[in-house]
Amino acid sequence: MARKPVIRPRKLATQQRSRATVDSLVEATARILVREGFDKASTNRIADVAGVSIGSLYQYFPGKEALVAAVIERHQEEIMQVVRSELAQAAALPVDEAMRKFVAVALEAHRLDPPLHRVLAEQIPRVGKLEKLDVFSRENFTLFKAYLEKVRGELGVDDLELASFVCVTTIEALTHNAVLHQSKMLTDDQMEALTDEGARLVTRYLKG
């Protein structure tokens, strides 16, 4: 049986100097993942790029899987900062406008450092199940369901939990594939059209 990778840090950095060391290691890991790939991201290579001793690396992280997990966590938090601030504006919008906002925000979030987003999407299965990703998914689901509950009277669906799952999954798949796999084909005008079409898709589903 394959060894399950350890993805939790050994200890948390609390002082400014130690936080700077951890930040350097996480940033170096992200750069290596984008430029060289997961297999080249050895702990020695990460420590070298970060300008940190290998001993200091192991003081905070048990291995490269934990460092990749830290990169994923940081990237997901950056995405959620965009999502939270933007979707707060959707609460007072009618369904068709709110769905456009949801799709537009998802596109914007995926366009935060697409090369890193792409490599992390590929490496997540190799790192293992990450609790932070579950939290990220649940928060998106919760935000969407809270909106549907406010506009329940305008909807043609009864099961809001199921409807939230269908819509969030659809929007995520649509925007993820558009930005990461079709970005060279999509102009700004096409992005606008994609936003309109994605919004129309989920709006028609919700209104029945």
C-alpha positions as CSV (number, residue, x, y, z in Angstrom):
1,M,0.0,0.0,0.0
2,A,1.4,3.4,-1.0
3,R,2.4,5.7,1.9
4,K,-0.2,8.5,2.5
5,P,1.7,11.8,2.1
6,V,1.9,14.0,5.2
7,I,0.4,17.4,4.3
8,R,0.2,19.2,7.6
9,P,3.1,21.5,8.6
10,R,5.3,20.4,11.5
11,K,4.6,23.6,13.3
12,L,3.1,27.0,12.7
13,A,5.2,30.1,12.3
14,T,4.3,32.7,14.9
15,Q,7.2,35.2,14.9
16,Q,7.9,37.6,12.0
17,R,11.2,36.0,11.1
18,S,9.7,32.5,11.1
19,R,6.7,33.7,9.0
20,A,9.1,35.2,6.5
21,T,10.9,31.9,6.3
22,V,7.7,30.0,5.7
23,D,6.5,32.5,3.1
24,S,9.8,32.2,1.2
25,L,9.5,28.4,1.2
26,V,5.8,28.5,0.0
27,E,6.6,31.1,-2.7
28,A,9.6,29.0,-3.9
29,T,7.5,25.9,-4.1
30,A,4.9,27.7,-6.2
31,R,7.6,29.0,-8.6
32,I,9.1,25.6,-9.0
33,L,5.7,23.9,-9.6
34,V,4.9,26.3,-12.4
35,R,8.3,26.3,-14.0
36,E,9.6,22.8,-13.4
37,G,6.7,20.6,-12.2
38,F,5.9,18.5,-9.2
39,D,8.7,15.9,-9.8
40,K,11.4,18.6,-9.7
41,A,10.1,20.2,-6.6
42,S,12.4,18.3,-4.1
43,T,12.9,19.7,-0.7
44,N,16.5,20.4,-1.5
45,R,15.5,22.4,-4.6
46,I,12.8,24.3,-2.7
47,A,15.2,25.2,0.1
48,D,17.8,26.4,-2.5
49,V,15.4,28.6,-4.4
50,A,14.0,30.0,-1.1
51,G,17.5,30.7,0.2
52,V,16.7,28.7,3.3
53,S,18.7,25.8,4.8
54,I,17.2,22.3,4.4
55,G,17.2,22.1,8.2
56,S,14.9,25.2,8.4
57,L,12.6,23.7,5.8
58,Y,12.2,20.5,7.8
59,Q,11.6,22.5,11.0
60,Y,8.3,23.6,9.5
61,F,7.4,21.1,6.8
62,P,7.8,17.3,6.8
63,G,8.1,17.1,3.0
64,K,7.3,18.6,-0.3
65,E,3.7,17.4,-0.2
66,A,3.1,19.6,2.9
67,L,4.6,22.5,1.0
68,V,2.4,21.9,-2.0
69,A,-0.6,21.8,0.4
70,A,0.5,25.2,1.8
71,V,0.7,26.6,-1.8
72,I,-2.8,25.3,-2.5
73,E,-4.2,26.7,0.8
74,R,-2.7,30.1,0.1
75,H,-4.1,30.2,-3.5
76,Q,-7.5,29.1,-2.4
77,E,-7.6,31.8,0.2
78,E,-6.7,34.4,-2.4
79,I,-9.6,33.1,-4.5
80,M,-12.0,33.2,-1.6
81,Q,-11.1,36.8,-0.9
82,V,-12.2,37.7,-4.4
83,V,-15.4,35.5,-4.1
84,R,-16.5,36.9,-0.7
85,S,-16.1,40.5,-1.6
86,E,-17.7,40.3,-5.0
87,L,-20.6,38.0,-4.1
88,A,-21.7,40.3,-1.2
89,Q,-23.0,42.5,-4.0
90,A,-25.1,39.7,-5.5
91,A,-27.4,39.5,-2.4
92,A,-29.7,42.3,-3.6
93,L,-29.8,41.4,-7.3
94,P,-32.6,39.6,-9.2
95,V,-31.9,36.0,-10.2
96,D,-30.7,36.7,-13.8
97,E,-28.3,39.4,-12.7
98,A,-27.1,37.5,-9.6
99,M,-26.3,34.4,-11.8
100,R,-24.3,36.6,-14.1
101,K,-22.4,37.9,-11.1
102,F,-21.7,34.4,-9.9
103,V,-20.3,33.3,-13.2
104,A,-18.3,36.5,-13.6
105,V,-16.8,36.1,-10.2
106,A,-15.9,32.5,-10.9
107,L,-14.1,33.5,-14.1
108,E,-12.2,36.3,-12.2
109,A,-11.2,33.9,-9.5
110,H,-9.8,31.3,-12.0
111,R,-7.9,34.1,-13.7
112,L,-5.8,34.7,-10.6
113,D,-2.4,33.3,-11.6
114,P,-3.8,30.7,-14.2
115,P,-0.4,28.9,-14.6
116,L,-0.3,28.2,-10.8
117,H,-4.0,27.3,-10.8
118,R,-3.5,24.9,-13.6
119,V,-0.5,23.1,-12.0
120,L,-2.3,22.9,-8.7
121,A,-5.3,21.3,-10.3
122,E,-3.0,18.7,-11.7
123,Q,-1.1,18.1,-8.5
124,I,-3.9,17.9,-6.0
125,P,-4.6,14.2,-6.6
126,R,-0.9,13.5,-6.0
127,V,-0.8,15.4,-2.7
128,G,-4.0,13.7,-1.4
129,K,-7.3,14.9,0.0
130,L,-6.9,18.4,1.4
131,E,-9.2,19.6,4.1
132,K,-8.8,23.2,2.9
133,L,-10.3,22.3,-0.5
134,D,-13.4,20.9,1.3
135,V,-13.7,24.1,3.2
136,F,-13.4,26.1,0.0
137,S,-16.1,24.1,-1.7
138,R,-18.5,24.2,1.2
139,E,-18.1,28.0,1.5
140,N,-19.0,28.5,-2.2
141,F,-21.9,26.2,-1.8
142,T,-23.1,28.0,1.4
143,L,-22.9,31.4,-0.3
144,F,-24.9,30.2,-3.3
145,K,-27.5,28.4,-1.2
146,A,-28.0,31.5,1.0
147,Y,-28.7,33.6,-2.1
148,L,-31.3,31.0,-3.3
149,E,-33.1,31.0,0.0
150,K,-33.5,34.8,-0.3
151,V,-35.2,34.5,-3.8
152,R,-37.0,31.2,-3.2
153,G,-40.2,32.7,-4.5
154,E,-38.7,33.4,-7.9
155,L,-37.5,29.9,-8.4
156,G,-38.9,26.9,-10.2
157,V,-36.9,24.4,-8.1
158,D,-37.9,23.0,-4.7
159,D,-34.7,21.4,-3.4
160,L,-32.4,24.3,-2.9
161,E,-29.6,22.1,-1.6
162,L,-29.6,20.0,-4.8
163,A,-30.0,23.2,-6.9
164,S,-27.0,24.8,-5.3
165,F,-24.9,21.7,-5.9
166,V,-26.0,21.6,-9.6
167,C,-25.3,25.3,-10.2
168,V,-22.0,25.6,-8.2
169,T,-20.7,22.4,-9.9
170,T,-21.7,23.7,-13.4
171,I,-20.3,27.1,-12.9
172,E,-17.0,25.7,-11.5
173,A,-16.6,23.2,-14.4
174,L,-17.4,25.8,-17.0
175,T,-15.1,28.6,-15.7
176,H,-12.3,26.2,-14.8
177,N,-12.1,24.6,-18.3
178,A,-12.6,28.0,-20.1
179,V,-9.7,29.7,-18.2
180,L,-7.3,26.8,-17.9
181,H,-7.8,25.0,-21.2
182,Q,-9.3,27.5,-23.6
183,S,-7.7,30.8,-22.5
184,K,-5.8,31.3,-25.8
185,M,-9.0,31.1,-27.7
186,L,-11.0,33.4,-25.5
187,T,-10.9,37.2,-26.1
188,D,-12.4,39.7,-23.7
189,D,-15.5,39.8,-25.8
190,Q,-15.7,36.0,-25.7
191,M,-15.3,36.0,-22.0
192,E,-18.3,38.4,-21.8
193,A,-20.3,36.1,-24.0
194,L,-19.3,33.1,-21.9
195,T,-20.5,34.9,-18.8
196,D,-23.8,35.6,-20.5
197,E,-24.3,32.1,-21.7
198,G,-23.3,30.5,-18.3
199,A,-25.7,32.8,-16.5
200,R,-28.5,32.0,-18.9
201,L,-27.8,28.3,-18.4
202,V,-28.2,28.3,-14.6
203,T,-30.9,30.9,-14.6
204,R,-33.1,28.8,-16.9
205,Y,-32.5,25.8,-14.7
206,L,-33.4,27.6,-11.5
207,K,-36.5,29.2,-12.9
208,G,-37.7,26.0,-14.4
